[in-house]
């Protein structure tokens, strides 16, 4: 038998419980009430989510005569972490992994060193002691496995889905590797991106790429939804250009609060692409995006005001949005255009409007800060947008991103507008 290890675990031998605690096992169960307790008959483990709770429980056990450490080694109590394993050496525990079912996912376990190791190694789910009501689905073990798979698959290139397995190409080992087919949105997004881009000369299939991005989007990935709109807007990677379909995807993500999609939907309303032209709609969506600190939305609002679209004349407000755009846009054509506009305004506007615009820009605080700015979520379409700003403007760019941002999928960002 073996004991499931999740989060932070305090493990003791059942023999130690009988030796130290008057009332034995029943008293130990009472002491651990409210926490997740499991036992395989040889060991007892209590799972904690907070370190302070584990410390208090250990102090209670020490009050009964249990010893935690001697000469740097665990004695009657062992503390195990799901990620870091044992915090100190322990002579009476072994650690490993077991499948929760035949050919199923594996979990971390520990067992008493006196057990028959061969029997434990060949055990199945019936040999793993778990807390009452525990299931793998939704468990901490599944979450850890998902995170590990995500990290691992980020460096792999998806090739195909075959016999219930994801087949990838490992660029480091120059060979194919297989993982169980996943329904995780991040993994499906990775499939889509690999097939769209045909990374490193591997399979290029725009139709399948968009299919998997849409599967990820349907599982709740707003970044995937945005990418579909972006690919269809520009006809990237051999995918057809479809502005109406792009606008639909942008709208879904925009309505869910995705700042990048809000700005791009505003852009479509300005130009009447995929939607009927509407300056009020453009202002609405660009404003929602700007409220989340999206730099390109600052640029969009500056363009609308400069063009006299939908706003009454207010030179201080215009200069405010130009300054915010200049300070926060990544290097590229958009930044160059706003720097040129800033210089123009400084030559033509009233000094009082310029001064008020600076005050308004300094006072601007987004309602919340998007964690998916456009330069981090959009594919690269071209490389000509990587220009450097003039050196004499550096004092106006204290918070700007210095250049393209590397994203998890390996694609470099496209600097929009």
Secondary structure, DSSP 8 states (H G I E B T S, - for coil): -EEE--SEEEEEEHHHHHHHSTTHHHHHHHHTTTSEEEE-SSEEEEEESSHHHHHHHHHHHHHTT---EETTEESSEEEEETTTEESSEETTEEEEEEESSTT--EEEEEEETTS-HHHHHT--GGGEE--TT--STTSHHHHHHHHHHHHHHHTEEEEEEETTEEEEEETTTTEEEEEE----HHHHHHHHHHHHHTGGG----HHHHHHHHHHHHHTT-HHHHHHHHHHHHHTGGG----HHHHHHHHHHHHHTT-HHHHHHHHHHHHHTSSS---HHHHHHHHHHHHTTT-HHHHHHHHHHHHTT-SS---HHHHHHHHHHHHHHS-SSHHHHHHHHHHHHHHHHS-HHHHHHHHHHHHH---SS--SS-HHHHS----STT-----GGGGGG-TT---S--B-TTS-B-----
